[in-house]
Amino acid sequence: MGYILIISSIFGASGAFANTCFPPERPFVPTEIDAAREYRDLIYEDYQVYFEDFSAYLQCLDEERARAFQEGQEVSEEYRRFFDQVVKGD
């Protein structure tokens, strides 16, 4: 009965805290120089938002990598205990 608890805890928590990191959308710059000049303030703002969002995106990826690495270590330890109890115990 204890193995059901272990398995359900592994599968139940495996994706519970995963981050979904979405890359920022690239700013649009018109190819026509007159249009680019006309909308330069908006384009500038789009780039500023992009760089802020890009920084947050990289931070999200770093946090997700750390979380996934920790989860991998925990699952490896759970597997080692399972293996020692079930396979070696025979």
N, C-alpha and C positions, 0 to 999 in steps of 0.2 A: 504494500500500500504506500510505503514511503517513496518508492520510485515514481508513482503517479504525481505526487507532490513536487518532486524535483523536476520532472518533465513539464508539468503544467507551469511551474514557476519560470522555467527556461523559456518556453514558448510564449507565455503570457507577458513577460517583461521584455522580451527581446526587442520589440519595436516601440515600446511605450514611450521612450524618451528620445528617440531618434529625431534629429533636426532635419528639416527639409530646407536646404539652402538653395535659393533661387538666384541665378546670376542677374545682374542689372541689365536693363535694356540699353543698347548702345545709342548714344545721341544721334539724331538725324541732322545732317548738314546738307542743305541744298547744293546741287552741283552748279547752279547758276550763281555767279558772283554777286549779281545785283540782289538776288533773293537772300543770299547769305548776309550781305550788308544790311538789308532791311530788317532781318530777324536776328541780328547779331546778339542783342541782349537776351532774347529767349534761348538762343543756342548756347550762349555763355552759361545761363542758368541750368540748362539741361546737362552741360558738362560738369558743373559743380555738383548737381544731384547725383550724376553718374559716379563721380569719384567718391562721394560719401557712401553711396550704396555699394560700390565696389569694395570699400574698406570693410563695411559691415558683412558683405558676402565672404570675404577672406576670413574674417573672424568667425563666422558661422562654420566655415569649412574646418578651421582649426579646432573649434569646439567639438564638431561632429567626429573628427578624426580621433581626438582624445577620448570621447565617449565610446566610440567603436572599439578602440584599442583596449580600454578598460573592460568592456563587455567581453571581448575576445579572451582576455586573461581570466575573467570570472568563469566563462564557459569552459575553458581549458581545465581549470581547477575542478569544476563540477564533473567534468568527464573523467579526470584522474580519479576522483573519489568513487565514481560509478564503476570504473574499470577495476579499481582495487577491491571493491565490495562484491561485484557481480562476477567478473571474469576470473580474477585471481582467487576469489573465495571458493571456487569449485574444487 
